[in-house]
Amino acid sequence: MPAVRIDRKKPLAAEPHSGHNRYHPDIAPVLEVAEGEEVVLETRDSLDGQIRPGATAADLAHVDTGLVHPLTGPVFVKGAEAGDMIEVEFLEIIPQPTAFSVIMPGMGFLRDIMTTPFVVHWKIRDGWATSDEIPGVRIPGAPFMGISATAPSSQKLKEWREREQRSLDTGGFVIPPGEAGAVPGGRCGVEGLRTIPPRENGGNFDVKQLTKGAKLLLPVFTKGALFSTGDAHFAQGDGEVCITAVEMQATTAVRFRVLKGLAEKRTFAGPVFSHSGFFADPAITVPKDFLGVMGMPINAKGEIESENLTLACRNATLNMMTLLQERGFSREQAYVL
């Protein structure tokens, strides 16, 4: 069975052959697989091992944000071409025994008022997370991968970099390209896109329904799709309000299917996901035959309006209507539904 194994005691920079933390079409694949082949990918945590068990709030001041989101991959999927979509089926997501959550000043949804650093260390046992920092609380597990994406084409890399710079220039929350901490470095570090914000190719969207059994459809922009994943979570609410979920290292098994020409046929380019059953824990359920879409804060001119939730919600609604229309409903029926 094809696999990418890592040394969990080492940061990504010590094993650059296993992954990357920037998006660039020139990053070489670490593995090549056939459609339908099961693949095992071991992943690092979102901060690349900088928050170890025993770390304190004072240690947050020394976190290197250039190392954020080490991903495992890219994986070259045979037969995938630009204009296709790949279906990524999550067969298994196995947690490591420890995890963390943090409040980092200057980050998070309430960063204007939540300014005190805080660290929670979680122990994961028997499907639950517990912590001495939050005594009396148990978090039921619903492991999922926070980041999954394909690689941008050279043209998309240029377009997205330019639009994010425009957003940054007008006060948007965007992390621009930067070589500090980049893996790989050089041109990929200087030009490569960061994992924040998510884009049409996927990225850091943190959709908690992408648990075992879920299927994720991602547009393909380059030959082989060049799929990567990371930022595993043991559990998460309806968003990473404080900037983190229950962050962990993990081992995930996935399987790919190539949907020829689907991205070109759609009126929107973006991820779609589904889940056909229940979570493993009966206390956490999603409707059977669950189907969801994502809306990005990208306007009709193709510009990104960072953190514009109204725009993101509008786009999600329009994307869902498109999916319903593909299944035979009229535009009006889709809107009502």
C-alpha positions as CSV (number, residue, x, y, z in Angstrom):
1,M,0.0,0.0,0.0
2,P,1.5,3.4,-1.0
3,A,2.3,5.5,2.1
4,V,4.1,8.6,3.2
5,R,5.7,8.0,6.6
6,I,7.2,10.7,8.8
7,D,9.3,11.0,12.0
8,R,6.8,12.7,14.3
9,K,9.7,14.0,16.5
10,K,11.1,16.0,13.6
11,P,9.7,19.2,12.0
12,L,8.9,19.3,8.3
13,A,12.2,21.1,7.5
14,A,14.1,18.1,8.7
15,E,12.2,15.8,6.3
16,P,11.4,18.1,3.3
17,H,10.9,15.0,1.1
18,S,7.6,14.3,2.9
19,G,5.7,17.5,2.4
20,H,5.5,21.3,2.0
21,N,3.9,24.4,3.7
22,R,3.4,26.6,0.6
23,Y,1.3,26.0,-2.6
24,H,3.3,26.1,-5.9
25,P,2.9,24.1,-9.1
26,D,6.6,23.3,-9.1
27,I,6.6,21.4,-5.9
28,A,7.5,17.8,-6.9
29,P,5.1,15.0,-5.9
30,V,6.3,12.7,-3.1
31,L,4.2,9.8,-4.3
32,E,2.3,8.7,-7.5
33,V,-0.8,6.6,-7.2
34,A,-3.5,5.2,-9.4
35,E,-7.2,6.0,-9.3
36,G,-8.9,3.7,-6.7
37,E,-5.6,3.0,-4.9
38,E,-5.7,3.3,-1.1
39,V,-3.0,5.7,0.2
40,V,-1.8,6.2,3.8
41,L,-0.5,9.7,4.8
42,E,1.0,10.5,8.1
43,T,0.7,14.2,9.1
44,R,2.2,16.7,11.5
45,D,0.2,19.1,13.6
46,S,-0.7,22.6,12.5
47,L,2.2,24.3,14.2
48,D,4.8,21.8,13.1
49,G,5.5,20.5,16.6
50,Q,6.2,23.9,18.2
51,I,3.6,23.2,21.0
52,R,4.8,20.1,22.7
53,P,3.2,18.6,25.9
54,G,4.2,20.9,28.7
55,A,4.5,24.0,26.6
56,T,3.2,27.1,28.4
57,A,1.4,30.3,27.4
58,A,4.7,32.1,27.4
59,D,5.9,29.8,24.7
60,L,3.3,31.2,22.3
61,A,5.3,34.3,21.9
62,H,8.1,32.3,20.3
63,V,5.9,30.4,17.7
64,D,7.3,30.8,14.2
65,T,4.2,31.5,12.0
66,G,6.3,30.8,8.9
67,L,6.1,27.1,9.8
68,V,2.3,27.0,10.1
69,H,0.5,24.1,8.4
70,P,3.0,21.6,7.3
71,L,1.2,19.4,4.7
72,T,2.0,15.8,3.6
73,G,2.3,15.5,-0.2
74,P,1.8,16.4,-2.9
75,V,0.4,13.1,-4.3
76,F,0.3,12.7,-8.0
77,V,-3.0,11.1,-9.1
78,K,-2.6,9.3,-12.4
79,G,-5.1,10.4,-15.1
80,A,-6.1,13.7,-13.4
81,E,-5.8,16.7,-15.8
82,A,-6.7,20.4,-15.5
83,G,-10.5,20.8,-15.8
84,D,-11.2,17.5,-14.0
85,M,-12.2,17.1,-10.4
86,I,-10.8,14.5,-8.0
87,E,-12.9,12.8,-5.4
88,V,-11.0,12.3,-2.1
89,E,-12.6,9.6,0.0
90,F,-11.4,9.6,3.7
91,L,-11.2,6.0,4.6
92,E,-9.6,6.5,8.1
93,I,-8.3,9.3,10.3
94,I,-6.4,7.9,13.3
95,P,-5.4,10.4,16.1
96,Q,-2.2,10.5,18.0
97,P,-2.6,10.4,21.8
98,T,-1.9,14.1,22.5
99,A,-3.3,17.3,21.1
100,F,-3.5,21.1,21.9
101,S,-5.6,24.2,21.6
102,V,-4.3,27.7,22.0
103,I,-5.4,31.4,22.1
104,M,-2.8,33.4,20.2
105,P,-3.0,37.2,20.7
106,G,-3.7,39.0,17.5
107,M,-5.4,36.0,15.9
108,G,-8.9,34.5,16.0
109,F,-12.4,35.8,15.4
110,L,-12.4,37.8,18.6
111,R,-8.8,39.0,18.4
112,D,-9.8,42.5,19.3
113,I,-10.9,41.5,22.8
114,M,-9.3,38.1,23.5
115,T,-5.7,39.2,24.0
116,T,-4.5,36.8,26.8
117,P,-2.4,33.8,25.5
118,F,-3.7,30.4,26.7
119,V,-2.7,26.8,26.1
120,V,-4.8,23.7,26.6
121,H,-3.1,20.3,26.4
122,W,-5.4,17.4,25.5
123,K,-5.1,13.7,26.2
124,I,-6.9,11.5,23.7
125,R,-8.2,8.2,25.0
126,D,-11.0,5.9,24.0
127,G,-12.6,8.4,21.6
128,W,-12.6,11.4,24.0
129,A,-10.3,14.4,24.7
130,T,-9.7,15.6,28.3
131,S,-7.5,18.3,29.7
132,D,-6.2,19.5,33.1
133,E,-6.6,23.0,31.8
134,I,-10.4,22.5,31.4
135,P,-11.2,20.0,34.2
136,G,-14.6,18.3,34.2
137,V,-15.0,18.5,30.4
138,R,-14.8,15.7,27.8
139,I,-14.8,16.4,24.1
140,P,-16.1,13.6,21.9
141,G,-14.0,12.8,19.0
142,A,-14.9,13.4,15.3
143,P,-11.4,13.4,13.7
144,F,-11.0,15.2,10.3
145,M,-8.4,16.8,8.2
146,G,-8.5,20.6,8.3
147,I,-6.6,21.1,5.1
148,S,-6.9,19.3,1.8
149,A,-6.0,20.9,-1.5
150,T,-4.8,20.5,-5.1
151,A,-2.0,22.6,-6.5
152,P,-2.6,25.8,-8.4
153,S,-1.5,26.2,-12.0
154,S,1.1,28.9,-12.7
155,Q,-1.7,31.2,-14.0
156,K,-3.8,30.7,-10.9
157,L,-0.8,31.2,-8.7
158,K,-0.2,34.6,-10.3
159,E,-3.9,35.5,-10.2
160,W,-4.5,34.5,-6.6
161,R,-1.3,36.1,-5.3
162,E,-2.2,39.4,-7.0
163,R,-5.8,39.4,-5.7
164,E,-4.6,38.6,-2.1
165,Q,-2.2,41.5,-2.3
166,R,-5.0,43.8,-3.2
167,S,-7.0,42.5,-0.3
168,L,-4.0,43.0,2.0
169,D,-3.6,46.6,0.7
170,T,-7.2,47.3,1.8
171,G,-6.9,45.8,5.3
172,G,-7.9,42.2,4.6
173,F,-6.6,39.4,6.8
174,V,-4.2,37.7,4.4
175,I,-0.9,36.0,5.1
176,P,1.2,36.9,2.0
177,P,4.0,34.8,0.5
178,G,7.2,34.8,2.5
179,E,10.4,32.6,2.3
180,A,10.9,32.5,6.1
181,G,10.1,29.0,7.2
182,A,9.1,27.9,3.7
183,V,9.4,24.3,2.7
184,P,10.6,24.0,0.0
185,G,12.4,27.3,-0.1
186,G,13.8,29.2,-3.0
187,R,11.3,30.2,-5.7
188,C,8.6,28.1,-4.2
189,G,9.0,30.0,-0.9
190,V,9.2,33.4,-2.5
191,E,6.2,32.9,-4.9
192,G,4.3,30.2,-3.1
193,L,0.9,30.8,-1.6
194,R,0.3,30.3,2.1
195,T,-2.4,28.0,3.4
196,I,-4.6,30.9,4.6
197,P,-7.1,31.9,3.2
198,P,-8.7,28.9,1.5
199,R,-9.2,29.1,-2.3
200,E,-10.8,27.4,-5.2
201,N,-8.3,24.6,-5.0
202,G,-9.2,23.9,-1.3
203,G,-6.9,24.6,1.6
204,N,-7.6,25.6,5.2
205,F,-11.3,25.4,5.2
206,D,-11.7,23.3,8.4
207,V,-15.0,21.6,7.5
208,K,-15.7,19.4,10.5
209,Q,-17.9,17.0,8.5
210,L,-14.9,15.7,6.6
211,T,-14.6,12.7,8.9
212,K,-14.1,9.1,8.1
213,G,-16.5,8.2,5.2
214,A,-16.7,11.7,3.8
215,K,-16.0,12.5,0.2
216,L,-14.4,15.7,-0.9
217,L,-14.4,16.9,-4.5
218,L,-11.6,19.3,-5.5
219,P,-11.0,21.0,-8.9
220,V,-7.8,20.0,-10.7
221,F,-5.6,22.8,-12.1
222,T,-2.4,20.9,-12.8
223,K,-1.6,17.5,-14.2
224,G,-1.8,14.8,-11.5
225,A,-3.8,17.2,-9.3
226,L,-0.9,17.2,-6.7
227,F,-3.1,16.6,-3.6
228,S,-1.9,17.4,-0.1
229,T,-3.4,17.2,3.3
230,G,-2.7,18.1,7.0
231,D,-3.8,20.2,9.9
232,A,-5.7,17.2,11.5
233,H,-8.3,17.9,14.2
234,F,-9.6,15.5,16.8
235,A,-12.7,17.7,17.1
236,Q,-14.0,21.2,16.3
237,G,-17.0,23.4,16.8
238,D,-18.7,25.2,13.9
239,G,-15.5,27.1,13.3
240,E,-12.0,27.7,14.8
241,V,-13.2,30.8,16.7
242,C,-10.1,31.0,18.9
243,I,-7.9,30.1,15.9
244,T,-7.4,26.4,16.8
245,A,-9.5,23.3,17.2
246,V,-8.2,20.2,19.0
247,E,-5.0,20.2,17.0
248,M,-3.2,16.8,16.6
249,Q,-0.9,14.7,14.5
250,A,-2.7,12.0,12.6
251,T,-2.6,9.1,10.1
252,T,-5.1,9.3,7.3
253,A,-6.0,6.8,4.6
254,V,-7.6,8.2,1.4
255,R,-8.7,6.9,-2.0
256,F,-9.0,9.0,-5.2
257,R,-11.4,9.0,-8.1
258,V,-11.0,11.2,-11.2
259,L,-14.1,12.9,-12.5
260,K,-13.2,13.9,-16.1
261,G,-14.0,17.4,-17.1
262,L,-16.4,18.1,-14.2
263,A,-14.6,21.3,-13.1
264,E,-15.0,22.8,-16.6
265,K,-18.7,21.9,-16.8
266,R,-19.6,23.7,-13.5
267,T,-20.4,27.4,-13.2
268,F,-18.3,27.6,-10.1
269,A,-14.9,26.3,-9.2
270,G,-14.6,25.2,-5.6
271,P,-14.7,22.2,-3.2
272,V,-17.8,20.1,-2.6
273,F,-18.2,17.5,0.1
274,S,-20.6,14.8,1.2
275,H,-21.1,12.3,4.0
276,S,-23.4,9.3,3.6
277,G,-23.7,8.2,7.2
278,F,-23.3,9.0,10.9
279,F,-20.2,9.9,12.9
280,A,-18.8,7.0,14.9
281,D,-20.0,8.4,18.2
282,P,-23.9,8.3,18.5
283,A,-23.8,11.6,20.3
284,I,-22.5,13.3,17.2
285,T,-24.7,12.9,14.2
286,V,-25.1,14.4,10.8
287,P,-28.1,13.8,8.6
288,K,-27.8,10.7,6.5
289,D,-26.8,11.3,2.9
290,F,-25.4,14.6,3.9
291,L,-24.3,17.0,1.1
292,G,-22.6,20.3,1.6
293,V,-20.9,23.0,-0.4
294,M,-18.4,25.7,0.5
295,G,-18.7,29.4,-0.2
296,M,-15.6,31.5,-0.4
297,P,-15.6,35.3,0.1
298,I,-14.8,35.9,-3.6
299,N,-17.0,38.5,-5.5
300,A,-18.3,38.5,-9.0
301,K,-15.1,40.3,-10.2
302,G,-12.9,37.5,-8.8
303,E,-11.6,39.6,-6.0
304,I,-11.3,38.2,-2.4
305,E,-13.1,40.1,0.3
306,S,-11.4,38.6,3.4
307,E,-13.7,37.6,6.3
308,N,-16.9,38.8,4.4
309,L,-19.1,36.1,5.8
310,T,-22.2,37.5,4.1
311,L,-20.5,37.1,0.7
312,A,-19.2,33.6,1.6
313,C,-22.8,32.6,2.7
314,R,-24.2,34.0,-0.6
315,N,-21.8,32.0,-2.7
316,A,-22.4,28.8,-0.7
317,T,-26.2,29.3,-1.3
318,L,-25.6,29.8,-5.1
319,N,-23.3,26.8,-5.2
320,M,-25.8,24.6,-3.5
321,M,-28.5,25.8,-5.9
322,T,-26.2,24.7,-8.8
323,L,-25.8,21.2,-7.3
324,L,-29.6,20.9,-6.9
325,Q,-30.2,22.1,-10.5
326,E,-27.7,19.4,-11.7
327,R,-30.0,16.9,-10.0
328,G,-33.0,18.1,-12.0
329,F,-34.5,20.8,-9.9
330,S,-35.4,24.2,-11.4
331,R,-33.6,27.3,-10.2
332,E,-36.7,28.3,-8.3
333,Q,-37.2,24.9,-6.7
334,A,-33.5,24.9,-5.7
335,Y,-33.9,28.3,-4.1
336,V,-36.9,27.3,-2.1
337,L,-35.2,24.1,-1.0
